[in-house]
Amino acid sequence: MGDLAASVEQSIAKAQAEAEAQRAARTTLINILQNLNQPLTASSTWLEVKPTLPPADRPKADYSVLTERQVKSVVETYIQALREVEEKRKRALLTSFEVLLIEAGVQEKDAYSDFEAKYSKDSRFVAVGDE
């Protein structure tokens, strides 16, 4: 019975070590993604990112314990997070612009040029114009 308990403990320890190695590899990969020469955007794709990744077995880039499928999953999750942040930022810009429209009392009959002339320096107007 002692051998069985020792074997189970070894298996658990091995599984914990593997899980920790994978967590560390994912963290390393995320750091690499954040520091690529061509920063990732919300519209980046796996096919664009894959060739820009350093080899997995390089020092300071060791994510070799991850399979290609796992690397792809990390990259796609990271891109999705970027997409969500970008969408949230855009929603906030549009909301602030809508507040500007309400504060300005804009009506359907009002000319855009009049609104633009009066509010073109307002940061909420400029921010939406940049988009």
N, C-alpha and C positions, 0 to 999 in steps of 0.2 A: 504494500500500500504506500510505503514511503517513496518508492520509485515513481509511482503514478503521480503523486503530489508534486514531486520535484520536476517531473516532466511537464506537468500542467503549469507550474510556476515559470519554467523556462520558456514555454510557449507564450505565456502572457507577457513575459519580459521582452521576448523577441517581437511580438505584435506591437507592444508599446514603443519599442525602439524604431520599428518601421514606420509607425504612425508619426512619431516625432520627426523622423528623417523626411517624410513626405510633407509635413507642415513646414519644416525649414526650407525645403525645396520650393514650395509654393510661395513662401515669403521672398525667397531669393528671386524667383521669376517675376513676381510683382514689382520688386525693386528694379529689375532689369527693364520691365515694361515702362516704368515711370521715367527711366533715364535714357531711353533710346534716342539716337541722333534725330530721327524723324518722330516727334511726339505722336502718340496715338490720339485719334479723335473719335468722336461718337460714330463716325461713319467708317472707321477702319474695319477691315475684315481679316480673318485668319489667314487667308491666302496672301494678303499684303504683309502681314506681320511675320509670318513664318520665316521668310528669307532674311529678315533683319535681325533675328535672334542669334546671339552668339552660340557657338557649339556648347552643348550641355555639360561637357566635361572640363570646360575651362575653369581655372581658379577664379573665384569671385562670381562665377556664373554657374555653379554646380547645381543643376536641377536634374541631373541624370537619373535619379531614382524615380522620376515621373515618366510615364509612358507618353507617347506622342498624343494619345487621346486625352490624357490628363492635362498635358501642356495646352492643348487646344481648348479644353474646358476652362482652364484658368484664364487664358487670353480672352475667350469669348465672354466670360463673366466680368472681367475687367472692362472690356469695351462696353458691355451692357451698363455697368456702373457709370461709365463716362456719359453714356447716352442719357441715363436718368438724371444725372447732374445737369447736363445741358438742357434737357427739357424743363427741368425745374427752374433754371435760370431764365429761360425764354418765357415761361409762364409768368414769372415775377416781373419781367420787363413789360409784358403785355398788360398785366394788371396795373402797374404803375402808370402806363400810358392811358389806360381806360380811366383811371382816377384823374389824370390831367384833362382828358376830354370832358369829364363831368365838372371838374373845377372851372374849366374854361366856358362851360355852358354851351358847348358846340351843338348846333342844330343842323338838321339835314339841309336847310337852305343856305347855310354859311359856306363861303368860299374857302377852299383849302389854302389858297395863297394868303388869305387874311390870317387864318390860324397859324400858318407857318411863319409869317412875318412877326407875329406877336410872341410865339412860343419856341422859335427855332433855337434859342439859347438854353432852354430848359433841359436839364439832364435827362428827363424822362422822354422828351422828344428826340433828343440826340441818340439815346441808347437804342430806341426802336429803329431809327434811321440807319444805324450801323448794321442792323441785322438785315 
